[in-house]
Amino acid sequence: MVLLLALIPLFSCEKNSDREPEYPEDSFYFTSFESSADTAGWYGIGTENLVEDAPRVGGEYSAEISGGCIAPHAYYRFGPLAEDLSLMLRCWGKNLSNGGSVSLHLEDYSGHIGISVSEPDWTRYECEDTLSCKAGSTVILELNSGGILSSAMRVDQLEISELK
């Protein structure tokens, strides 16, 4: 099941390094990992994951993610949601070795969207798909890099937007 979820981002999202990021007023969640306050609520990310490297629009720091076979390597839970939502996922990412993924899924795995971080230079990624969430559901944002093969990635300007 975990392997299947890891492959989904390869087919549903695109890299987009030509446009400047657009942060709508209706962002559901946003972080640029600039301080320890940006790691609050995360499991698997602390100040030790903040590194002085960021895309040109990303401040000074990003989060570096790497891990072993047990995934997720870092995650953040939202919910239960108060209303039905349709969510979109964007971030800047940098592949340090073998890449990684940024994914958003419902707790019961009935819905999933994701991004595969594959480029060695800072690249803006935007998922073309949306995640439909019903009121009362819990949504989980996961960052994974590594497993059977060692790997590492950096992530910055992580945004979940609500589509109206």
N, CA, C and O of each residue as an XYZ file, in Angstrom:
656
protein
N       0.826     -1.194      0.000
C       0.000      0.000      0.000
C       0.871      1.258      0.000
O       0.594      2.201     -0.742
N       1.933      1.280      0.836
C       2.805      2.450      0.899
C       3.500      2.663     -0.440
O       3.646      3.802     -0.884
N       3.932      1.577     -1.094
C       4.590      1.701     -2.389
C       3.640      2.286     -3.421
O       4.037      3.143     -4.211
N       2.386      1.836     -3.425
C       1.395      2.368     -4.354
C       1.206      3.857     -4.137
O       1.155      4.614     -5.107
N       1.100      4.299     -2.894
C       0.928      5.721     -2.598
C       2.161      6.523     -3.006
O       2.038      7.683     -3.400
N       3.327      5.929     -2.918
C       4.544      6.635     -3.305
C       4.610      6.844     -4.820
O       5.241      7.798     -5.274
N       3.980      5.980     -5.606
C       4.010      6.104     -7.060
C       2.986      7.082     -7.606
O       3.188      7.623     -8.693
N       1.902      7.327     -6.901
C       0.837      8.205     -7.375
C       1.348      9.593     -7.734
O       0.953     10.112     -8.778
N       2.213     10.235     -6.924
C       2.669     11.573     -7.289
C       3.368     11.655     -8.637
O       3.386     12.721     -9.253
N       3.936     10.572     -9.104
C       4.658     10.596    -10.365
C       3.738     10.838    -11.554
O       4.202     11.254    -12.616
N       2.443     10.585    -11.394
C       1.522     10.682    -12.506
C       0.570     11.852    -12.413
O      -0.119     12.134    -13.393
N       0.490     12.548    -11.297
C      -0.577     13.524    -11.139
C      -0.117     14.962    -10.960
O      -0.961     15.851    -10.849
N       1.162     15.225    -10.928
C       1.614     16.580    -10.649
C       2.714     16.992    -11.601
O       3.322     16.163    -12.279
N       2.955     18.278    -11.637
C       3.951     18.803    -12.557
C       4.907     19.717    -11.834
O       4.583     20.292    -10.795
N       6.097     19.845    -12.402
C       7.012     20.858    -11.899
C       6.730     22.126    -12.683
O       6.332     22.076    -13.847
N       6.936     23.246    -12.043
C       6.621     24.512    -12.682
C       7.592     25.545    -12.152
O       7.299     26.231    -11.173
N       8.752     25.664    -12.794
C       9.772     26.582    -12.300
C       9.744     27.919    -13.034
O      10.560     28.792    -12.739
N       8.823     28.099    -13.985
C       8.799     29.320    -14.779
C       7.978     30.446    -14.162
O       8.175     31.610    -14.509
N       7.070     30.123    -13.263
C       6.191     31.139    -12.699
C       6.590     31.472    -11.270
O       7.131     30.636    -10.546
N       6.317     32.685    -10.889
C       6.480     33.079     -9.493
C       5.344     32.465     -8.693
O       4.249     32.297     -9.231
N       5.558     32.127     -7.437
C       4.469     31.557     -6.651
C       3.362     32.584     -6.425
O       3.618     33.777     -6.263
N       2.156     32.098     -6.417
C       1.000     32.942     -6.144
C       0.347     32.397     -4.884
O      -0.134     31.264     -4.876
N       0.324     33.183     -3.831
C      -0.243     32.718     -2.577
C      -1.594     33.379     -2.373
O      -1.680     34.527     -1.936
N      -2.647     32.640     -2.693
C      -3.980     33.228     -2.579
C      -4.351     33.519     -1.138
O      -3.810     32.926     -0.204
N      -5.265     34.423     -0.981
C      -5.736     34.772      0.354
C      -6.412     33.600      1.035
O      -6.508     33.566      2.262
N      -6.879     32.647      0.261
C      -7.597     31.514      0.838
C      -6.690     30.307      1.097
O      -7.143     29.166      1.004
N      -5.409     30.548      1.422
C      -4.521     29.442      1.776
C      -5.067     28.730      2.998
O      -5.422     29.361      3.994
N      -5.129     27.429      2.912
C      -5.561     26.589      4.026
C      -4.402     26.415      5.009
O      -4.597     26.399      6.224
N      -3.170     26.284      4.448
C      -1.966     26.128      5.267
C      -0.777     26.611      4.450
O      -0.710     26.379      3.243
N       0.156     27.280      5.110
C       1.379     27.727      4.454
C       2.512     27.757      5.466
O       2.320     28.182      6.605
N       3.698     27.304      5.053
C       4.891     27.446      5.877
C       6.107     27.593      4.974
O       6.176     27.012      3.891
N       7.063     28.386      5.449
C       8.327     28.513      4.721
C       9.502     28.027      5.580
O      10.661     28.240      5.223
N       9.205     27.380      6.703
C      10.221     26.770      7.556
C      11.334     27.744      7.944
O      12.512     27.389      7.909
N      10.967     28.952      8.307
C      11.960     29.972      8.670
C      12.370     29.931     10.139
O      13.430     30.450     10.490
N      11.561     29.329     11.001
C      11.888     29.323     12.427
C      11.297     28.092     13.103
O      10.549     27.335     12.485
N      11.632     27.900     14.356
C      11.084     26.769     15.105
C       9.557     26.832     15.178
O       8.906     25.793     15.288
N       8.976     28.036     15.119
C       7.511     28.165     15.129
C       6.894     27.472     13.916
O       5.760     26.996     13.984
N       7.637     27.412     12.801
C       7.128     26.763     11.588
C       7.163     25.241     11.668
O       6.637     24.564     10.784
N       7.772     24.700     12.709
C       7.796     23.250     12.893
C       6.767     22.792     13.929
O       6.601     21.593     14.151
N       6.083     23.738     14.558
C       5.078     23.391     15.572
C       3.957     22.569     14.945
O       3.430     22.926     13.892
N       3.602     21.479     15.590
C       2.539     20.616     15.110
C       3.007     19.526     14.161
O       2.252     18.600     13.865
N       4.241     19.622     13.680
C       4.788     18.616     12.787
C       5.336     17.444     13.590
O       5.900     17.641     14.667
N       5.178     16.249     13.087
C       5.819     15.056     13.635
C       6.960     14.717     12.682
O       6.737     14.555     11.482
N       8.178     14.608     13.205
C       9.319     14.265     12.375
C      10.105     15.457     11.852
O      11.133     15.274     11.200
N       9.642     16.678     12.125
C      10.392     17.881     11.752
C      10.596     18.724     12.996
O       9.646     19.052     13.707
N      11.846     19.069     13.245
C      12.184     19.970     14.337
C      13.203     20.974     13.834
O      13.512     21.012     12.643
N      13.715     21.771     14.727
C      14.684     22.791     14.319
C      15.936     22.173     13.698
O      16.617     22.824     12.906
N      16.245     20.921     14.050
C      17.413     20.255     13.456
C      17.223     19.995     11.963
O      18.201     19.742     11.259
N      15.986     20.050     11.465
C      15.713     19.850     10.037
C      15.782     21.141      9.234
O      15.758     21.099      8.004
N      15.867     22.285      9.903
C      15.915     23.561      9.198
C      17.338     23.820      8.731
O      18.271     23.820      9.533
N      17.502     24.040      7.427
C      18.823     24.254      6.843
C      18.843     25.590      6.106
O      17.828     26.048      5.580
N      20.004     26.191      6.084
C      20.161     27.501      5.449
C      20.332     27.325      3.939
O      21.438     27.382      3.401
N      19.206     27.112      3.288
C      19.141     26.925      1.842
C      17.678     27.087      1.460
O      16.809     26.427      2.030
N      17.405     27.952      0.509
C      16.017     28.203      0.119
C      15.960     28.668     -1.329
O      16.950     29.170     -1.861
N      14.798     28.502     -1.972
C      14.657     29.046     -3.327
C      14.694     30.567     -3.289
O      14.619     31.164     -2.215
N      14.807     31.191     -4.442
C      14.941     32.651     -4.515
C      13.792     33.408     -3.871
O      13.955     34.575     -3.516
N      12.639     32.781     -3.712
C      11.482     33.447     -3.099
C      11.186     32.898     -1.706
O      10.128     33.183     -1.146
N      12.105     32.115     -1.139
C      11.770     31.354      0.050
C      12.361     31.794      1.359
O      12.365     30.996      2.296
N      12.856     32.990      1.498
C      13.475     33.366      2.760
C      14.879     32.811      2.838
O      15.609     32.813      1.847
N      15.269     32.327      4.037
C      16.632     31.818      4.221
C      16.706     30.323      4.471
O      17.742     29.711      4.209
N      15.637     29.718      4.971
C      15.680     28.325      5.406
C      14.663     27.468      4.667
O      13.696     27.968      4.093
N      14.910     26.162      4.699
C      13.975     25.158      4.195
C      14.058     23.963      5.149
O      14.888     23.934      6.057
N      13.193     22.993      4.930
C      13.220     21.770      5.733
C      13.893     20.665      4.935
O      13.535     20.416      3.784
N      14.871     20.001      5.550
C      15.531     18.863      4.909
C      14.928     17.584      5.468
O      14.845     17.395      6.682
N      14.511     16.713      4.561
C      13.839     15.473      4.938
C      14.624     14.296      4.401
O      14.980     14.268      3.223
N      14.897     13.331      5.251
C      15.476     12.053      4.848
C      15.058     11.040      5.904
O      14.762     11.403      7.043
N      15.036      9.783      5.526
C      14.609      8.788      6.499
C      14.868      7.386      6.027
O      15.399      7.156      4.941
N      14.482      6.455      6.865
C      14.660      5.040      6.583
C      13.397      4.408      6.049
O      12.570      5.070      5.421
N      13.256      3.133      6.301
C      12.153      2.349      5.739
C      10.800      2.687      6.353
O       9.770      2.486      5.709
N      10.778      3.188      7.560
C       9.501      3.483      8.204
C       9.051      4.878      7.789
O       9.727      5.869      8.065
N       7.912      4.942      7.127
C       7.364      6.204      6.634
C       6.005      6.438      7.299
O       5.385      5.468      7.735
N       5.531      7.630      7.395
C       6.096      8.837      6.810
C       7.267      9.370      7.633
O       7.378      9.107      8.831
N       8.142     10.129      6.957
C       9.288     10.704      7.646
C       8.916     11.973      8.392
O       9.520     12.303      9.413
N       7.918     12.682      7.879
C       7.384     13.860      8.575
C       5.924     14.012      8.158
O       5.568     13.753      7.008
N       5.083     14.435      9.103
C       3.684     14.644      8.746
C       3.027     15.666      9.659
O       3.498     15.960     10.758
N       1.917     16.195      9.155
C       1.119     17.199      9.863
C      -0.339     16.829      9.649
O      -0.746     16.550      8.522
N      -1.137     16.822     10.724
C      -2.558     16.432     10.650
C      -3.456     17.664     10.749
O      -3.208     18.571     11.545
N      -4.495     17.676      9.931
C      -5.509     18.728      9.957
C      -6.863     18.062     10.172
O      -7.216     17.119      9.463
N      -7.614     18.549     11.142
C      -8.975     18.032     11.284
C      -9.308     17.623     12.684
O      -8.487     17.683     13.599
N     -10.544     17.204     12.822
C     -11.534     17.023     11.770
C     -11.970     18.360     11.173
O     -12.096     19.365     11.873
N     -12.199     18.340      9.852
C     -12.574     19.550      9.131
C     -14.003     19.969      9.463
O     -14.881     19.130      9.661
N     -14.215     21.266      9.520
C     -15.527     21.805      9.860
C     -16.481     21.806      8.665
O     -17.700     21.813      8.840
N     -15.925     21.800      7.449
C     -16.774     21.875      6.253
C     -16.150     21.101      5.110
O     -14.980     20.725      5.176
N     -16.921     20.861      4.062
C     -16.394     20.237      2.855
C     -15.381     21.183      2.216
O     -15.613     22.390      2.152
N     -14.257     20.639      1.744
C     -13.217     21.447      1.111
C     -12.656     20.727     -0.105
O     -12.703     19.500     -0.194
N     -12.131     21.500     -1.030
C     -11.359     20.983     -2.151
C      -9.986     21.635     -2.037
O      -9.868     22.859     -2.108
N      -8.940     20.812     -1.860
C      -7.608     21.323     -1.558
C      -6.617     21.053     -2.686
O      -6.696     20.045     -3.388
N      -5.684     21.988     -2.831
C      -4.636     21.934     -3.847
C      -3.283     22.022     -3.144
O      -3.190     22.625     -2.075
N      -2.240     21.438     -3.715
C      -0.932     21.345     -3.077
C       0.142     21.969     -3.963
O       0.208     21.698     -5.162
N       1.000     22.824     -3.346
C       2.133     23.463     -4.035
C       3.334     23.493     -3.093
O       3.179     23.492     -1.872
N       4.526     23.520     -3.674
C       5.731     23.712     -2.864
C       6.919     23.965     -3.788
O       6.831     23.797     -5.005
N       8.017     24.367     -3.186
C       9.316     24.375     -3.837
C      10.055     23.167     -3.285
O       9.961     22.872     -2.094
N      10.784     22.471     -4.136
C      11.517     21.305     -3.690
C      12.858     21.196     -4.368
O      13.081     21.752     -5.443
N      13.754     20.466     -3.719
C      15.114     20.260     -4.228
C      15.531     18.836     -3.882
O      15.568     18.464     -2.710
N      15.843     18.046     -4.896
C      16.285     16.675     -4.734
C      17.776     16.664     -4.386
O      18.598     17.130     -5.176
N      18.123     16.144     -3.228
C      19.535     16.044     -2.846
C      20.120     14.700     -3.248
O      21.304     14.609     -3.574
N      19.304     13.662     -3.228
C      19.722     12.327     -3.683
C      18.505     11.418     -3.710
O      17.891     11.176     -2.670
N      18.157     10.923     -4.855
C      17.037     10.003     -5.065
C      15.656     10.602     -4.820
O      14.667      9.873     -4.899
N      15.546     11.878     -4.531
C      14.257     12.561     -4.454
C      13.397     12.226     -3.257
O      13.861     11.681     -2.256
N      12.138     12.567     -3.390
C      11.183     12.345     -2.320
C       9.799     12.754     -2.771
O       9.568     13.011     -3.952
N       8.872     12.815     -1.814
C       7.506     13.170     -2.161
C       6.866     14.042     -1.088
O       7.202     13.972      0.094
N       5.938     14.862     -1.549
C       5.083     15.680     -0.685
C       3.672     15.250     -1.040
O       3.271     15.363     -2.198
N       2.917     14.765     -0.081
C       1.578     14.272     -0.398
C       0.558     14.731      0.628
O       0.881     15.046      1.774
N      -0.666     14.754      0.177
C      -1.812     15.143      0.995
C      -2.851     14.046      0.807
O      -3.239     13.738     -0.320
N      -3.303     13.454      1.917
C      -4.298     12.392      1.788
C      -5.285     12.425      2.946
O      -5.017     12.975      4.014
N      -6.432     11.815      2.691
C      -7.411     11.648      3.754
C      -6.920     10.550      4.678
O      -6.251      9.616      4.235
N      -7.243     10.652      5.943
C      -6.753      9.691      6.930
C      -7.119      8.254      6.575
O      -6.351      7.333      6.853
N      -8.282      8.056      5.964
C      -8.710      6.706      5.585
C      -8.195      6.293      4.206
O      -8.582      5.242      3.695
N      -7.333      7.102      3.599
C      -6.721      6.854      2.289
C      -7.735      6.770      1.151
O      -7.439      6.186      0.109
N      -8.917      7.338      1.330
C      -9.914      7.310      0.263
C      -9.648      8.390     -0.785
O     -10.303      8.409     -1.827
N      -8.707      9.278     -0.526
C      -8.319     10.302     -1.480
C      -6.866     10.677     -1.252
O      -6.380     10.657     -0.121
N      -6.162     11.027     -2.354
C      -4.726     11.301     -2.247
C      -4.268     12.154     -3.422
O      -4.676     11.912     -4.558
N      -3.428     13.146     -3.160
C      -2.721     13.881     -4.206
C      -1.267     14.012     -3.759
O      -0.971     13.925     -2.567
N      -0.368     14.218     -4.705
C       1.022     14.314     -4.299
C       1.938     14.867     -5.362
O       1.576     15.003     -6.530
N       3.131     15.178     -4.916
C       4.189     15.767     -5.736
C       5.434     14.910     -5.571
O       5.766     14.494     -4.461
N       6.122     14.647     -6.674
C       7.396     13.954     -6.638
C       8.511     14.989     -6.812
O       8.594     15.650     -7.847
N       9.355     15.124     -5.808
C      10.474     16.070     -5.866
C      11.633     15.352     -6.542
O      12.241     14.452     -5.961
N      11.935     15.755     -7.775
C      12.904     15.018     -8.578
C      14.063     15.855     -9.120
O      15.085     15.296     -9.517
N      13.928     17.157     -9.144
C      14.947     18.022     -9.744
C      16.035     18.410     -8.733
O      15.722     18.685     -7.575
N      17.315     18.437     -9.156
C      18.406     18.764     -8.237
C      18.516     20.249     -7.891
O      19.207     20.607     -6.936
N      17.860     21.100     -8.636
C      17.833     22.537     -8.336
C      16.454     22.895     -7.789
O      15.479     22.180     -8.019
N      16.385     24.007     -7.067
C      15.098     24.447     -6.533
C      14.096     24.575     -7.682
O      14.346     25.271     -8.666
N      12.979     23.903     -7.541
C      11.933     23.879     -8.559
C      10.582     24.048     -7.875
O      10.337     23.471     -6.816
N       9.719     24.833     -8.482
C       8.359     24.999     -7.959
C       7.485     23.891     -8.525
O       7.429     23.687     -9.737
N       6.807     23.181     -7.639
C       5.923     22.089     -8.020
C       4.487     22.470     -7.652
O       4.230     23.107     -6.631
N       3.573     22.059     -8.515
C       2.153     22.305     -8.263
C       1.381     21.080     -8.719
O       1.537     20.624     -9.851
N       0.561     20.557     -7.848
C      -0.241     19.394     -8.188
C      -1.453     19.849     -8.994
O      -2.170     20.760     -8.581
N      -1.679     19.224    -10.130
C      -2.818     19.575    -10.970
C      -4.128     19.050    -10.401
O      -5.189     19.617    -10.661
N      -4.062     17.981     -9.634
C      -5.253     17.384     -9.044
C      -5.625     18.096     -7.755
O      -4.809     18.808     -7.168
N      -6.857     17.899     -7.321
C      -7.303     18.434     -6.044
C      -7.771     17.284     -5.160
O      -8.121     16.209     -5.647
N      -7.769     17.526     -3.871
C      -8.241     16.543     -2.903
C      -9.582     17.005     -2.367
O      -9.678     18.071     -1.759
N     -10.615     16.210     -2.588
C     -11.954     16.525     -2.073
C     -12.090     15.957     -0.670
O     -11.880     14.766     -0.444
N     -12.444     16.826      0.268
C     -12.517     16.446      1.674
C     -13.916     16.750      2.205
O     -14.436     17.845      1.992
N     -14.512     15.805      2.880
C     -15.827     15.989      3.493
C     -15.676     16.532      4.910
O     -14.681     16.267      5.584
N     -16.660     17.285      5.350
C     -16.686     17.771      6.733
C     -16.538     16.577      7.665
O     -17.134     15.524      7.440
N     -15.737     16.749      8.715
C     -15.506     15.680      9.679
C     -14.298     14.820      9.364
O     -13.852     14.048     10.213
N     -13.757     14.939      8.151
C     -12.598     14.118      7.795
C     -11.306     14.741      8.323
O     -11.260     15.925      8.658
N     -10.274     13.928      8.388
C      -8.941     14.368      8.784
C      -8.021     14.242      7.574
O      -8.038     13.238      6.861
N      -7.217     15.284      7.357
C      -6.294     15.335      6.229
C      -4.874     15.281      6.770
O      -4.566     15.909      7.783
N      -4.010     14.531      6.095
C      -2.626     14.390      6.535
C      -1.687     14.834      5.410
O      -1.794     14.379      4.271
N      -0.774     15.728      5.760
C       0.269     16.212      4.861
C       1.538     15.438      5.203
O       1.989     15.469      6.349
N       2.122     14.743      4.223
C       3.302     13.912      4.471
C       4.480     14.342      3.608
O       4.317     14.740      2.455
N       5.670     14.252      4.196
C       6.934     14.471      3.490
C       7.751     13.196      3.649
O       8.006     12.756      4.770
N       8.163     12.599      2.528
C       8.925     11.351      2.556
C      10.124     11.431      1.632
O      10.021     11.911      0.503
N      11.254     10.961      2.115
C      12.447     10.875      1.297
C      13.352      9.816      1.901
O      13.903      9.996      2.987
N      13.495      8.736      1.203
C      14.296      7.631      1.714
C      13.430      6.405      1.903
O      12.215      6.445      1.710
N      14.057      5.345      2.272
C      13.378      4.073      2.436
C      14.402      2.982      2.278
O      15.397      2.945      3.001
N      14.166      2.089      1.334
C      15.138      1.037      1.060
C      16.442      1.657      0.579
O      17.524      1.235      0.985
N      16.337      2.662     -0.292
C      17.508      3.437     -0.733
C      17.572      4.724      0.075
O      16.542      5.348      0.332
N      18.768      5.124      0.476
C      18.883      6.388      1.191
C      18.560      7.530      0.238
O      18.809      7.437     -0.964
N      18.016      8.589      0.771
C      17.612      9.726     -0.041
C      17.476     10.949      0.843
O      17.442     10.850      2.069
N      17.399     12.114      0.194
C      17.173     13.360      0.926
C      16.596     14.392     -0.038
O      16.880     14.379     -1.236
N      15.783     15.281      0.515
C      15.218     16.389     -0.262
C      15.055     17.580      0.665
O      15.081     17.447      1.889
N      14.888     18.737      0.060
C      14.553     19.950      0.805
C      13.237     20.484      0.269
O      12.955     20.405     -0.927
N      12.432     21.034      1.181
C      11.107     21.546      0.834
C      10.961     22.930      1.441
O      11.409     23.176      2.561
N      10.328     23.836      0.695
C      10.094     25.195      1.181
C       8.804     25.732      0.549
O       8.287     25.171     -0.417
N       8.303     26.826      1.115
C       7.111     27.481      0.596
C       5.993     26.465      0.365
O       5.376     26.424     -0.700
N       5.754     25.662      1.373
C       4.760     24.581      1.300
C       3.371     25.173      1.516
O       3.110     25.805      2.540
N       2.486     24.966      0.549
C       1.172     25.583      0.612
C       0.057     24.610      0.237
O       0.147     23.876     -0.747
N      -0.989     24.629      1.050
C      -2.237     23.942      0.729
C      -3.253     25.066      0.534
O      -3.480     25.880      1.429
N      -3.864     25.095     -0.661
C      -4.854     26.134     -0.978
C      -6.239     25.532     -1.041
O      -6.418     24.386     -1.454
N      -7.208     26.312     -0.630
C      -8.599     25.893     -0.713
C      -9.189     26.457     -2.002
O      -9.133     27.662     -2.249
N      -9.749     25.580     -2.811
C     -10.397     26.021     -4.043
C     -11.871     26.254     -3.754
O     -12.521     25.448     -3.088
N     -12.379     27.338     -4.249
C     -13.800     27.674     -4.019
C     -14.628     27.235     -5.184
O     -15.844     27.426     -5.184
